[in-house]
Amino acid sequence: MEVNLKNKMVADFRSYVSPDKVDFFQKYGLDFVSGKREGCYLWDIDGHKKLFNAHCNGGVFNLGHRSSDIISVLKQALDRWDIGNHHLLSAQRAELAKRLADSFPGDIQYTVFGVGGGEAMDLAIKLARGYTGRSKIVSAKGGYHGHTGLALAAGDEKYRKSFGPQPPGFVQIPFGDLRSLEEMLDEDTAAVIYETIPATQGIVIPPDGFFSDVRQLCDKKGVQLIIDEVQTGLGRTGKLWGFEHFSGGSNGDMVPDIVVIGKGLSGGIYPITATCFRPHLQKVFNDDPFIHISTFGGAELGCAVALKVLELSSQAEFLQHVNDLAKLFRERMDNLVERHNHFIIAFRQLGLMMGIKMKNDMCGPLLMKTAYDKDLLLVYAGNDTSVCQFLPPLVMTFEQVDEVMEKLEAAVKKATILLPALQVKEGVSSAWDKVKKLLSGEEKHGG
Ligand SMILES: Cc1ncc(COP(=O)(O)O)c(C=O)c1O
């Protein structure tokens, strides 16, 4: 009965949503359909498989699946409110915006709400251009800011090259390279955009002092600094905002002009995103406060949810828990790397923003598959497939660290056995094909 239900659902997905996605997932034995979900776990709709979610959609499920705190706030809000009217003033948007302003260092004050991270990034770019009257936008090669218009233009070429003429004015430079940035900034540069820790590029930790130097350069050249905290925000790194790690020292606070927040702000329950900015940028709206609007952006039900998320994620005990978990993972991962250093090259970490850097480009898909087979959901980084992103829920317990590490070690062992049979430089889809063949025993492998 349950199996039939799953088959029917997969057939409908194939017929009405995406035949290509169904083909892909079936081909590689990853045709998981989310049914029950709770805390750190996801169950397949047929009830046969239970995964520990160590990806969390890049932070959407920071508070785990179906957090009871968030659900109860939403239920109360449903008794009184709805989406609200985006043309009118709103008590809920005002309260959430004030709490966000209070949560930031420096003078980041105003917030415009959106529905998705791409939309919020589009507005950040519009603000920078509107304020400076300049057009050039500099961002990191291999970075990712969403699939909407301007956000897409600021991201990696592979996501946009098939879709016709690109908006002008966007250039990319290597992340962490201050000299390239200095050379790129000119009198037409409106903004520099960085993720605090580029996730799609493989959880790259910025070099010491990098962001303070970027801030100084931007100040010198009148360029707006946009920081994408879509994945790193709301406690993921052990501080409420990831960029707070890079403040202090002789350069003082590293306060961005614009901060973009998404994913976790939703509590995994109600989509809401935010573009938060310093007072000078408000000027963009002086002549026409309706120059940018979003019908569902800052829906009042979503504001109730986000307010709770912010309250929970700001608590000192919550952040302490993240840091304690991070320390435990560091110890356990260092040990794992030491014993499997022919497969894992490095463990990248800031708080629970973690990445497993492996031997070559085949390893990401391979480890994702072997981890899935051991009931652990990991996803490799799209722009560096030698890295698996490792983002467990921030509310997991210390006991669950043992569980995750056991699954991960078993997956690494299996992947290590399979790796020699994979050819390097074959491209990701052929890596997947090889992985599939190896796992199904169609091909012989050593070890
Ligand atoms: C760093 C970063 N910025 C922006 C986005 C875009 O967010 P959304 O998918 O909500 O448009 C993402 C999504 O994965 C992201 O990881």
PDBQT file of the ligand as one rigid body, heavy atoms in Angstrom, charges set to zero:
ROOT
HETATM    1  C1  LIG A 501      24.617  31.815  -0.022  1.00  0.00    +0.000 C 
HETATM    2  C2  LIG A 501      23.275  31.845  -0.701  1.00  0.00    +0.000 A 
HETATM    3  N1  LIG A 501      22.760  33.016  -1.102  1.00  0.00    +0.000 NA
HETATM    4  C3  LIG A 501      21.568  33.092  -1.690  1.00  0.00    +0.000 A 
HETATM    5  C4  LIG A 501      20.814  31.966  -1.947  1.00  0.00    +0.000 A 
HETATM    6  C5  LIG A 501      19.503  32.054  -2.662  1.00  0.00    +0.000 C 
HETATM    7  O1  LIG A 501      18.440  31.788  -1.810  1.00  0.00    +0.000 OA
HETATM    8  P1  LIG A 501      17.042  31.268  -2.403  1.00  0.00    +0.000 P 
HETATM    9  O2  LIG A 501      17.231  29.881  -2.906  1.00  0.00    +0.000 OA
HETATM   10  O3  LIG A 501      16.117  31.373  -1.224  1.00  0.00    +0.000 OA
HETATM   11  O4  LIG A 501      16.663  32.232  -3.502  1.00  0.00    +0.000 OA
HETATM   12  C6  LIG A 501      21.308  30.723  -1.548  1.00  0.00    +0.000 A 
HETATM   13  C7  LIG A 501      20.541  29.481  -1.798  1.00  0.00    +0.000 C 
HETATM   14  O5  LIG A 501      21.010  28.380  -1.742  1.00  0.00    +0.000 OA
HETATM   15  C8  LIG A 501      22.569  30.657  -0.904  1.00  0.00    +0.000 A 
HETATM   16  O6  LIG A 501      23.097  29.484  -0.522  1.00  0.00    +0.000 OA
ENDROOT
TORSDOF 0
